[in-house]
Structures are given as C-alpha cells and as structure tokens.
Amino acid sequence: MLGQILQGLTDATQAEAMLATVANPLMRDRIEHAATAAGVAVGALISRKLRHVLDHADEELWLDLLGAMANTPDPAAVAVDRILARTFPDPVRVRISRTAA
C-alpha cells in the first residue's frame, strides 16, 4: 500500500488528484501557494519535491510512516498527510539549529 501511495505522489497528475481528495485544507493551501510562487503546476511541484525527500529519506521517515499507518481506519490518508507534511514543512515549525564552531 505504501508503495502505491508513494508512486502516486511521484506522478504529477496523480499527485494533484491525491492532494485534492486526501490532503487537509491547510496543506493544500501551503502547496498551492508554493507552486504559484515557483511558477509550476501543483502536481509537478509535489512530485519533484517528494522525489527529493524519498531519495534522501532516512530510517526515521520510514518508521514514522509505518507507525502512523498502523491501526488506523484510513492508512492511505494518514500516509499522504505525513509524507506531505515532511515534504512541505510548516515554515513556522521549521527549527534551525546551529552547531558550535
């Protein structure tokens, strides 16, 4: 199931359809705003950014996704929500840490 979800989100047409049907309104607004600012289609932005996240994903991402999907009535919606939140983080919640020199 997770493979099908990720495959759908890496296809621009399917990604846009999934966003419209599954994602929460705040996430839709965030992604639509980012796409407008970048001058690209929503589906193209989702698929490009998600591919980057998947190419660089660590064990934490996979464990988070699988854990969130377990014991939920709609694992697909939970997975889409989590992966979009990771791909398009809330700018207010992004934490920047500094390392000592």
Backbone hydrogen bonds in HBPLUS format (Angstrom, degrees):
<---DONOR---> <-ACCEPTOR-->    atom                        ^
c    i                          cat <-CA-CA->   ^        H-A-AA   ^      H-
h    n   atom  resd res      DA  || num        DHA   H-A  angle D-A-AA Bond
n    s   type  num  typ     dist DA aas  dist angle  dist       angle   num
A0005-ILE N   A0001-MET O   3.03 MM   4  6.35 156.6  2.09 153.6 160.3     1
A0006-LEU N   A0002-LEU O   2.93 MM   4  6.17 168.8  1.95 157.1 159.4     2
A0007-GLN N   A0003-GLY O   2.90 MM   4  5.98 154.1  1.97 143.0 150.9     3
A0008-GLY N   A0004-GLN O   2.93 MM   4  6.07 154.1  2.00 142.2 149.1     4
A0009-LEU N   A0005-ILE O   2.98 MM   4  6.30 148.4  2.09 146.4 155.3     5
A0010-THR N   A0006-LEU O   3.06 MM   4  6.26 127.9  2.34 139.9 152.5     6
A0010-THR N   A0007-GLN O   3.26 MM   3  5.24 139.6  2.43  94.7 105.8     7
A0011-ASP N   A0008-GLY O   3.36 MM   3  5.38 159.0  2.41  99.9 106.0     8
A0015-ALA N   A0011-ASP O   2.73 MM   4  5.77 156.7  1.78 162.2 170.4     9
A0016-GLU N   A0012-ALA O   3.15 MM   4  6.28 157.5  2.20 143.7 148.1    10
A0017-ALA N   A0013-THR O   3.20 MM   4  6.47 156.2  2.26 144.0 150.5    11
A0018-MET N   A0014-GLN O   2.83 MM   4  6.06 159.5  1.87 153.2 158.7    12
A0019-LEU N   A0015-ALA O   2.94 MM   4  6.10 155.6  2.00 146.3 153.0    13
A0020-ALA N   A0016-GLU O   3.12 MM   4  6.33 156.4  2.17 142.7 148.3    14
A0021-THR N   A0017-ALA O   3.08 MM   4  6.31 144.4  2.21 144.9 154.3    15
A0022-VAL N   A0018-MET O   2.81 MM   4  5.57 162.5  1.84 154.7 158.2    16
A0027-MET N   A0024-ASN O   3.10 MM   3  5.44 118.8  2.50 107.0 121.2    17
A0028-ARG N   A0024-ASN O   3.00 MM   4  6.31 162.0  2.03 157.4 163.3    18
A0029-ASP N   A0025-PRO O   2.95 MM   4  6.15 164.5  1.97 151.5 155.0    19
A0030-ARG N   A0026-LEU O   2.98 MM   4  6.18 158.8  2.02 145.2 151.1    20
A0031-ILE N   A0027-MET O   2.95 MM   4  6.15 164.1  1.98 156.6 159.9    21
A0032-GLU N   A0028-ARG O   2.87 MM   4  5.99 164.4  1.89 154.6 159.5    22
A0033-HIS N   A0029-ASP O   2.91 MM   4  6.00 158.2  1.96 147.8 153.7    23
A0034-ALA N   A0030-ARG O   3.03 MM   4  6.22 156.8  2.08 141.4 148.0    24
A0035-ALA N   A0031-ILE O   2.87 MM   4  6.07 155.9  1.93 150.9 157.5    25
A0036-THR N   A0032-GLU O   2.96 MM   4  6.14 159.7  2.01 146.4 151.8    26
A0037-ALA N   A0033-HIS O   2.92 MM   4  6.13 162.9  1.95 150.6 155.5    27
A0038-ALA N   A0034-ALA O   2.95 MM   4  6.10 144.8  2.08 140.7 150.1    28
A0039-GLY N   A0035-ALA O   2.83 MM   4  5.91 118.3  2.22 137.8 154.0    29
A0040-VAL N   A0035-ALA O   3.07 MM   5  5.30 160.4  2.11 146.4 149.3    30
A0039-GLY N   A0036-THR O   3.13 MM   3  4.96 141.4  2.28  94.2 105.6    31
A0045-LEU N   A0041-ALA O   3.02 MM   4  6.30 156.7  2.08 153.4 159.8    32
A0046-ILE N   A0042-VAL O   2.98 MM   4  6.26 166.1  2.00 158.3 161.8    33
A0047-SER N   A0043-GLY O   2.99 MM   4  6.12 173.8  1.99 151.5 153.5    34
A0048-ARG N   A0044-ALA O   3.01 MM   4  6.05 159.6  2.05 144.6 150.6    35
A0049-LYS N   A0045-LEU O   2.96 MM   4  6.03 172.8  1.96 155.0 157.4    36
A0050-LEU N   A0046-ILE O   2.81 MM   4  5.81 160.1  1.85 154.3 160.8    37
A0051-ARG N   A0047-SER O   3.03 MM   4  5.98 156.4  2.08 138.4 144.8    38
A0052-HIS N   A0048-ARG O   3.20 MM   4  6.48 153.0  2.28 142.5 149.2    39
A0053-VAL N   A0049-LYS O   3.03 MM   4  6.36 158.5  2.07 148.0 153.4    40
A0054-LEU N   A0050-LEU O   2.85 MM   4  6.10 168.1  1.86 159.9 162.6    41
A0055-ASP N   A0051-ARG O   2.91 MM   4  6.04 153.2  1.98 145.8 153.3    42
A0056-HIS N   A0052-HIS O   3.19 MM   4  6.37 134.3  2.41 140.5 151.3    43
A0056-HIS N   A0053-VAL O   3.14 MM   3  5.27 135.6  2.35  98.9 111.0    44
A0057-ALA N   A0054-LEU O   3.44 MM   3  4.97 169.7  2.46  96.6  99.5    45
A0061-LEU N   A0058-ASP O   3.15 MM   3  5.69 129.2  2.42 111.0 121.5    46
A0063-LEU N   A0059-GLU O   2.97 MM   4  6.19 166.2  1.99 159.2 163.4    47
A0064-ASP N   A0060-GLU O   2.91 MM   4  5.98 156.5  1.97 146.9 153.6    48
A0065-LEU N   A0061-LEU O   2.96 MM   4  6.20 162.9  1.99 152.0 156.2    49
A0066-LEU N   A0062-TRP O   2.96 MM   4  6.13 174.6  1.97 154.7 156.3    50
A0067-GLY N   A0063-LEU O   2.89 MM   4  5.87 158.8  1.93 144.6 151.4    51
A0068-ALA N   A0064-ASP O   2.93 MM   4  6.00 156.1  1.99 146.6 153.1    52
A0069-MET N   A0065-LEU O   3.01 MM   4  6.19 147.3  2.12 146.8 155.5    53
A0070-ALA N   A0066-LEU O   3.16 MM   4  6.28 134.2  2.38 141.0 151.5    54
A0078-VAL N   A0074-ASP O   3.24 MM   4  6.55 161.8  2.27 153.7 159.1    55
A0079-ALA N   A0075-PRO O   2.90 MM   4  6.02 159.9  1.94 147.2 152.8    56
A0080-VAL N   A0076-ALA O   2.92 MM   4  6.15 165.1  1.95 153.6 157.3    57
A0081-ASP N   A0077-ALA O   2.95 MM   4  6.08 164.1  1.98 147.0 151.9    58
A0082-ARG N   A0078-VAL O   2.92 MM   4  6.13 165.1  1.95 152.7 156.4    59
A0083-ILE N   A0079-ALA O   2.91 MM   4  6.04 170.2  1.92 155.9 158.8    60
A0084-LEU N   A0080-VAL O   2.93 MM   4  5.96 158.6  1.98 149.8 155.9    61
A0085-ALA N   A0081-ASP O   2.96 MM   4  6.07 152.9  2.03 143.3 151.4    62
A0086-ARG N   A0082-ARG O   2.99 MM   4  6.23 145.4  2.12 143.1 152.3    63
A0087-THR N   A0083-ILE O   2.92 MM   4  6.06 148.1  2.02 140.2 149.3    64
A0088-PHE N   A0084-LEU O   2.71 MM   4  5.70 155.8  1.77 151.4 157.2    65
A0093-ARG N   A0090-ASP O   2.93 MM   3  5.36 135.4  2.13 111.8 123.8    66
